[in-house]
Amino acid sequence: MTRYFTGNRRTLLIAALAIVITGFGLVRPVQAQVTAFKQAVAEAAADDADIAEFYRNTSYTPIWTAADDASRARRAELMRAIQSAASHGLPVARYDPAALLARLSSVRSPRDRGLAEVEMSKVFLTYARDIQTGVLNPKRIDSRIVREIPYRDRGAYLSGIAISKPAAFFRALPPRSMEYNALLKEKVVMEKLLAQGGWGPQVAASKLERGATGPAVIALRNRLIAMDYLERNNGRTFDQAMTDAVKQFQIDHGLNDDGVVGGETLKQINVDVETRLQSVLVALERERWFNTERGKRHILVNLPDFTAKIIDDGVVTFETRSVVGANQGDRPTPEFSDMMEHMVVNPSWYVPRSIVTNEYLPALRRNPNAASHIIITDSRGRRVNRGAVNFSRYTARNFPYSMRQPPSRSNALGLVKFMFPNKYNIYLHDTPAKSLFARDVRAFSHGCIRLADPFDFAYALLARQSDDPEGDFQRVLRTGAETKVKLEQPVPVHIIYRTAVTNARGHTEYRADIYGRDAKIWNALANAGVVLGGVQG
């Protein structure tokens, strides 16, 4: 079989599969062949309960290594899939197509065939799960990625390939979302740019704006041209055309579009192609983790994008800026999905235990009247007289009281909060701290998600159940009383983390890795065998 390892490797490997496993063991009685094959399958599958059960239930009928046309087709499609796995940002070496072909080529007996049969099933199951729901277990990467991955039954993969047209079955494995397909296209674009050397030298400056001249402006000009934000020219001054190009760059990267290159804008302009390609590969993996039905109407919060959106039938029908958890301690906002069930108008703020003990208790030790806008309550909800308490005797462990801020315009939650009850105590809400929404980077909260336009968000949600959503909401608001408003149709909420995202025009935009999670995921993918540039294995 060594002759099949020359020339066009992929084509010849596939061709080899057509004749592998065809004429061995013919001198042995048929029954002996069958028994030896079954015993080999049983032995090889003993360490994998799903594979063992599948073959027991099918009386050890081969699906890969028989000489019939269906088995040949399955072998060929599996080899095609694992050899082209790099096109999906998967680690080809993990499936080792050359080793698999070598095993098939070395089959000389029914026992060899049984061992090869199970090996193909193992490779197939690894590939199928990887491309459908991801290579990595996200909870092992970062403790705040708590998304439940929609893993499929492994036995169903085997049953499915056994009764399906192989080519169609493999085509149906990857996520079918528009986002996934757009990321695949961006991957090709970034790989070509990487092969060509990227976008050129970085811009060495602290701040650039209209009217500026010098080497840094020339570097900026060249980089914007390479990124397709500016027509090719020989200009040496930061002019109106460059200002417009910078504004469009800022829009595409979620920044304030003031046309000035400084701070966060400069940081994003100087990001290299390699890092952008890593973001795309990580986004593909994240999309595989999120390979599930999202709801015809759903709420999407992308943490690095600092936005909250309502999406109806794939179209963004409402969008507002958001503030998310600060990048310190236990404040970073976790990633998960849940169901929004109601909103609370004129909410009280029940201060989380961590804030009570870490922030308010030290202040109360110094001054019992500190944070006077907060009510202190005992275990039965009764108001505590501050003057009767010696706060210095308490620690974070034994502090027996709770704290609550009653409804008001100065309430930490503002005038409305949106609830999707979860064990992480995360929700969306209004805030009196409106100035933070003007920042480029908006990671300041204790973990919950603040909305810039919470009333409009409420109107959009209530429009499905009210002829006058604004009027109904305002009537409840004017009472000043804490009021729960139920959503007649609960709405799925998806809190995601994407540094490479597709906009409404189908173009990929990039965001900063605010919590460093994507860097961790990329390192794990690289350790698993994923490489940049599409050349693997």
C-alpha positions in Angstrom: 0.0 0.0 0.0 3.0 2.4 0.2 2.4 3.5 -3.4 -0.7 5.4 -2.1 1.4 7.8 -0.1 2.8 9.8 -3.1 1.3 12.4 -5.4 -1.9 14.2 -4.3 -1.9 12.8 -0.7 -5.6 13.4 0.0 -6.9 12.1 -3.3 -4.8 9.0 -3.2 -5.6 8.3 0.4 -9.3 8.4 -0.5 -8.7 6.2 -3.5 -6.8 3.7 -1.4 -9.9 3.2 0.8 -11.9 1.9 -2.1 -9.7 -1.2 -2.3 -8.7 -1.6 1.4 -10.4 -4.5 3.2 -11.6 -6.6 0.3 -10.0 -10.0 0.0 -8.4 -11.1 3.3 -9.0 -14.3 5.2 -10.8 -16.2 2.4 -9.1 -19.5 3.3 -10.8 -19.6 6.7 -14.4 -20.9 7.1 -16.9 -18.1 7.1 -18.2 -18.9 10.6 -14.7 -18.7 12.0 -14.1 -15.4 10.3 -17.3 -14.0 11.8 -16.5 -15.2 15.3 -13.0 -13.8 15.1 -14.3 -10.4 13.9 -16.9 -10.3 16.7 -14.4 -11.2 19.3 -12.1 -8.5 18.1 -14.8 -5.9 18.1 -15.9 -6.8 21.6 -12.4 -6.7 22.9 -11.5 -3.4 21.2 -14.8 -1.7 22.3 -14.6 -2.9 25.9 -13.2 0.5 27.1 -16.1 2.4 25.4 -19.6 1.6 26.7 -21.4 3.4 23.9 -19.5 1.6 21.1 -19.8 -1.7 22.8 -23.6 -1.3 23.2 -24.0 -0.3 19.6 -22.2 -3.3 18.2 -24.0 -5.7 20.6 -27.4 -4.2 19.5 -26.5 -4.7 15.8 -25.1 -8.2 16.3 -21.6 -6.9 15.5 -22.5 -5.9 12.0 -19.7 -3.8 10.5 -20.5 -0.3 9.3 -17.0 0.7 8.1 -14.9 -2.3 7.1 -17.2 -4.4 5.0 -16.5 -4.7 1.2 -19.9 -3.4 0.2 -20.5 0.0 -1.5 -22.2 1.5 1.7 -19.1 0.7 3.8 -16.8 2.1 1.2 -18.7 5.3 1.1 -18.6 5.7 4.9 -14.9 5.1 5.0 -14.3 7.6 2.2 -16.5 10.3 3.8 -14.9 9.8 7.3 -11.4 10.2 5.7 -12.5 13.3 3.8 -13.9 14.8 7.0 -11.0 14.2 9.3 -8.4 15.3 6.6 -10.3 18.6 6.0 -11.0 19.2 9.8 -8.6 22.1 9.7 -11.1 24.1 7.6 -13.3 24.2 10.7 -10.5 25.1 13.0 -10.3 21.5 14.4 -7.1 19.6 15.2 -6.3 17.2 12.4 -3.7 15.4 14.5 -6.3 14.4 17.0 -7.9 12.2 14.3 -4.6 11.1 12.7 -5.9 10.1 9.3 -2.6 8.7 8.2 -2.5 6.3 11.1 -6.1 5.3 10.5 -5.4 4.5 6.9 -2.3 2.6 7.9 -4.4 0.4 10.2 -6.8 -0.3 7.4 -4.0 -1.1 5.0 -2.5 -3.6 7.4 -5.7 -5.7 7.7 -4.9 -9.3 7.0 -7.4 -11.2 9.1 -10.9 -11.0 10.5 -9.4 -10.0 13.8 -7.5 -7.2 12.2 -10.7 -6.1 10.6 -12.5 -6.1 13.9 -9.9 -3.9 15.5 -9.9 -1.5 12.5 -13.7 -1.4 12.7 -13.7 -0.1 16.3 -10.8 2.3 15.7 -12.8 3.9 12.9 -15.9 4.2 15.2 -13.7 5.8 17.9 -12.2 8.4 15.4 -15.7 9.0 14.0 -17.2 9.7 17.4 -14.4 12.0 18.4 -14.7 14.0 15.2 -18.6 14.1 15.2 -18.7 15.5 18.8 -15.8 17.9 18.1 -17.4 19.5 15.1 -20.9 19.5 16.5 -20.4 20.6 20.1 -16.7 21.5 20.4 -13.3 20.2 21.1 -13.0 21.6 24.6 -15.0 21.3 27.8 -15.5 25.1 28.6 -15.9 24.6 32.3 -12.4 23.3 32.5 -11.1 26.4 30.8 -12.7 29.1 33.0 -15.0 28.7 36.0 -17.2 31.6 34.7 -18.1 29.8 31.5 -21.0 27.8 32.9 -22.9 27.2 29.6 -24.5 23.8 29.3 -23.2 22.2 26.2 -25.9 20.4 24.1 -24.0 17.1 23.7 -25.7 14.5 21.5 -26.0 10.8 22.4 -22.9 9.1 21.0 -24.8 5.9 20.2 -27.1 8.1 18.0 -24.1 9.2 15.9 -23.3 5.5 15.2 -26.9 4.6 14.5 -27.3 7.7 12.3 -24.2 7.1 10.1 -25.3 3.4 9.7 -28.6 4.3 8.1 -27.9 7.7 6.4 -26.2 8.7 3.2 -22.7 9.4 4.5 -22.0 12.6 2.6 -25.3 14.2 3.8 -24.7 13.0 7.4 -21.2 14.6 7.6 -22.5 17.8 6.0 -25.2 18.0 8.7 -22.8 17.7 11.7 -21.3 21.3 12.0 -23.5 24.1 13.3 -25.9 25.4 10.7 -26.1 28.9 11.9 -25.3 31.9 9.7 -22.8 33.0 12.3 -20.8 29.8 12.0 -20.7 30.0 8.2 -19.7 33.7 8.3 -16.8 32.8 10.7 -15.6 30.1 8.3 -15.4 32.6 5.5 -13.6 35.1 7.8 -11.1 32.3 8.7 -10.2 31.9 5.1 -9.7 35.7 4.7 -7.5 35.9 7.8 -5.4 32.9 6.7 -4.7 34.6 3.4 -3.7 37.8 5.1 -1.5 35.9 7.5 0.2 34.2 4.6 0.8 37.6 3.0 2.4 39.0 6.1 -0.5 40.8 7.7 -1.3 44.5 7.8 2.2 46.0 8.0 4.0 47.8 10.8 2.1 48.9 13.9 1.3 52.6 14.6 3.7 54.0 17.2 1.9 56.9 18.9 -0.1 57.8 22.0 -2.8 59.8 20.1 -3.5 60.9 16.6 -6.2 63.2 15.2 -7.1 65.3 12.3 -4.3 67.6 11.2 -1.5 65.4 12.6 1.6 64.6 10.4 4.7 62.4 10.7 5.8 58.8 10.5 2.9 57.6 12.8 0.3 59.1 10.4 1.9 57.3 7.5 1.9 54.0 9.4 -1.8 54.6 10.3 -2.5 55.4 6.6 -0.9 52.2 5.4 -2.6 50.0 8.1 -6.0 51.4 7.2 -5.4 50.8 3.5 -4.3 47.2 4.2 -7.5 46.7 6.3 -9.7 48.1 3.5 -10.8 51.1 5.4 -9.0 53.6 3.2 -8.4 54.0 -0.5 -4.8 53.7 -1.6 -3.1 57.1 -1.5 0.2 58.9 -0.7 -1.2 61.3 1.8 1.0 62.3 4.7 -1.5 64.2 6.8 -4.4 63.0 9.0 -7.1 64.4 6.8 -10.9 64.1 6.5 -10.7 60.8 4.5 -8.5 59.3 7.3 -10.9 60.6 9.9 -13.8 58.9 8.1 -11.8 55.7 7.9 -11.0 55.8 11.6 -14.7 56.4 12.4 -15.7 53.3 10.4 -13.0 51.3 12.1 -14.3 52.4 15.5 -17.9 51.5 14.6 -16.8 48.0 13.4 -14.9 47.5 16.7 -17.6 48.7 19.1 -15.8 52.0 20.0 -17.0 55.6 20.2 -16.7 56.9 16.7 -15.0 60.2 17.3 -12.4 59.8 14.6 -9.6 60.2 17.1 -6.9 57.5 17.4 -6.0 57.1 21.0 -6.4 54.7 23.9 -8.6 51.8 22.9 -8.8 52.7 19.2 -5.0 52.6 18.9 -4.9 49.3 20.8 -7.4 47.8 18.4 -5.7 49.2 15.2 -2.4 47.6 16.3 -3.8 44.1 16.9 -2.1 41.7 14.4 -3.7 39.3 11.9 -2.6 36.3 14.0 -4.5 37.5 17.0 -7.6 38.2 14.9 -7.4 34.7 13.4 -7.1 33.3 16.9 -10.4 35.1 17.8 -12.1 33.6 14.8 -11.0 30.1 15.7 -12.1 30.6 19.3 -15.4 32.0 18.0 -15.9 28.8 15.9 -15.4 26.7 19.0 -17.8 28.9 21.0 -20.4 28.6 18.3 -20.1 24.8 18.5 -20.7 25.0 22.3 -23.8 27.1 21.5 -25.1 24.7 18.8 -28.7 24.7 20.0 -32.1 26.3 19.3 -32.0 29.9 20.6 -35.6 30.8 20.3 -37.5 32.7 17.5 -37.4 35.6 19.9 -34.5 35.8 22.3 -32.2 38.2 24.1 -28.5 38.2 23.3 -26.0 39.8 25.6 -22.4 39.7 24.2 -20.2 40.7 27.0 -17.1 42.0 25.1 -19.5 43.9 22.8 -21.2 45.6 25.8 -24.6 45.3 24.1 -28.0 43.7 24.8 -30.2 42.8 21.8 -33.7 41.5 21.3 -33.6 39.2 18.2 -36.8 38.2 16.4 -36.6 35.6 13.7 -32.9 36.3 13.2 -33.3 40.1 13.0 -32.1 42.5 15.7 -35.3 44.5 16.6 -33.9 46.3 19.6 -30.4 47.1 20.8 -28.9 49.0 23.7 -25.6 49.6 25.3 -24.7 47.6 28.5 -22.3 47.7 31.4 -21.1 44.2 32.5 -19.1 42.8 35.4 -15.7 44.3 36.2 -12.6 42.2 35.6 -11.7 41.6 39.2 -12.4 39.0 41.8 -15.8 37.4 41.4 -17.3 40.2 39.4 -16.8 39.0 35.8 -20.2 38.1 34.3 -20.7 34.4 33.7 -21.8 32.9 30.4 -25.0 30.9 30.3 -28.5 30.7 29.0 -31.8 30.9 30.9 -35.4 32.1 30.5 -36.6 35.6 31.3 -39.9 35.2 33.1 -40.8 38.7 34.5 -39.6 42.2 35.2 -39.8 44.1 38.5 -40.8 47.8 38.3 -39.6 50.0 41.2 -37.4 47.2 42.5 -35.7 47.0 45.9 -32.1 46.1 45.9 -31.3 43.1 48.1 -27.6 43.6 48.5 -25.6 40.4 47.7 -23.9 38.9 50.7 -20.5 39.4 49.2 -21.1 43.1 48.9 -22.5 43.3 52.4 -19.5 41.7 54.0 -16.7 42.9 51.7 -17.8 46.5 51.2 -20.5 47.7 53.6 -19.4 45.9 56.8 -15.9 47.5 56.9 -17.6 50.9 56.5 -20.1 50.2 59.2 -17.3 49.3 61.6 -15.9 52.7 61.1 -19.2 54.5 61.1 -22.5 52.9 62.0 -24.3 55.5 59.9 -22.4 54.6 56.7 -24.5 53.8 53.7 -27.5 55.3 55.4 -29.6 54.8 52.2 -29.5 51.1 52.9 -31.9 49.4 55.4 -30.3 46.8 57.6 -32.7 43.9 58.4 -32.5 40.8 60.6 -33.2 37.2 59.7 -37.0 37.8 59.8 -36.8 40.9 57.6 -37.3 43.4 60.4 -35.5 46.7 60.3 -32.5 46.9 62.7 -31.7 50.0 64.7 -28.1 50.8 63.7 -27.4 52.6 67.0 -28.1 49.4 68.9 -25.6 47.3 67.0 -21.8 47.1 67.8 -20.6 46.4 64.2 -17.0 46.0 65.3 -17.8 42.7 66.9 -18.7 41.1 63.6 -16.7 39.6 60.8 -17.7 38.5 57.3 -18.4 35.0 58.7 -20.7 35.9 61.6 -22.4 39.1 60.4 -26.1 38.1 61.0 -27.8 40.9 59.1 -29.0 41.6 55.5 -29.2 44.9 53.7 -31.8 46.3 51.4 -32.2 49.5 49.4 -35.9 50.4 48.9 -37.3 51.6 45.6 -36.2 55.0 44.4 -34.6 56.7 41.5 -31.2 56.4 43.2 -31.7 52.7 43.8 -28.6 50.7 42.5 -31.0 48.8 40.2 -32.6 52.0 38.9 -36.4 51.7 38.3 -36.7 48.3 36.6 -34.9 44.9 36.6 -35.4 42.0 34.3 -35.4 38.6 35.9 -34.4 35.2 34.5 -33.9 33.4 37.9 -30.6 31.6 38.1 -28.1 30.3 40.7 -25.6 33.0 39.6 -27.9 35.8 40.7 -27.4 37.6 37.4 -30.1 39.8 35.8 -30.5 42.9 33.6 -31.4 46.2 35.2 -31.6 50.0 35.0 -28.9 52.1 36.8 -28.6 55.7 38.0 -24.9 55.7 36.9 -25.7 56.7 33.3 -22.3 58.2 32.5 -20.6 54.8 32.2 -22.4 54.1 29.0 -20.3 56.7 27.2 -17.1 54.7 27.8 -15.4 52.4 25.2 -14.9 49.7 27.8 -17.9 49.2 30.0 -16.9 46.6 32.6 -17.8 48.1 36.0 -20.6 46.2 37.6 -20.6 43.4 40.3 -21.6 40.9 37.6 -25.2 41.9 36.6 -25.8 43.7 33.3 -26.9 47.3 33.3 -28.9 48.7 30.4 -28.6 52.1 28.9 -32.2 52.1 27.7 -34.1 49.9 30.1 -37.5 51.5 29.6 -37.4 51.0 25.9 -36.2 47.5 26.5 -39.3 46.9 28.7 -41.6 48.4 26.0 -40.2 46.1 23.4 -40.7 43.1 25.6 -44.3 44.1 26.6 -45.3 44.9 23.0 -46.0 41.2 22.5 -48.7 41.3 25.3 -50.0 44.9 25.3 -51.6 47.3 22.9 -50.0 50.1 24.9 -46.7 48.8 26.4 -45.3 52.2 27.2 -48.5 53.4 28.9 -48.9 50.2 30.9 -45.3 50.3 32.1 -45.5 54.0 33.0 -48.7 53.5 35.0 -47.0 50.8 37.1 -43.9 53.0 37.5 -45.9 56.0 38.8 -47.2 54.0 41.7 -43.7 53.9 43.2 -44.6 50.4 44.5 -42.4 47.4 43.9 -44.4 45.5 41.3 -43.8 42.2 39.4 -44.9 42.2 35.8 -45.0 38.7 34.3 -44.0 38.0 30.7 -46.8 36.0 29.2 -44.3 34.3 26.9 -41.0 33.8 28.6 -38.0 34.9 26.5 -34.7 32.9 26.3 -31.7 34.9 27.4 -28.2 34.0 26.1 -25.2 35.6 27.7 -22.3 35.0 25.4 -18.7 36.1 25.0 -17.5 36.8 21.4 -14.5 38.8 20.4 -15.2 38.0 16.7 -18.8 38.7 15.8 -20.8 39.1 12.6 -22.8 42.3 12.0 -26.1 42.7 10.1 -24.2 43.1 6.8 -22.4 39.7 7.3 -19.1 41.3 8.0 -16.9 40.2 10.9 -16.2 42.7 13.6 -13.7 42.4 16.5 -13.8 43.2 20.2 -11.3 43.2 23.0 -10.9 40.1 25.2 -12.0 41.9 28.3 -11.7 39.0 30.7 -8.9 37.1 29.0 -11.2 34.1 28.4 -10.5 33.8 24.7 -6.8 33.8 25.3 -7.3 30.8 27.7 -9.5 29.0 25.1 -7.0 29.6 22.3 -4.2 28.2 24.5 -6.3 25.1 25.1 -7.1 24.7 21.4 -3.5 25.0 20.5 -2.6 22.4 23.1 -5.3 20.2 21.6 -3.6 20.5 18.2 -5.3 23.4 16.5 -2.8 25.6 14.5 -3.0 28.9 12.7 -2.9 29.1 8.9 -4.9 26.0 8.1 -1.8 23.7 7.7 -2.1 20.9 10.2 -1.4 17.3 10.9 
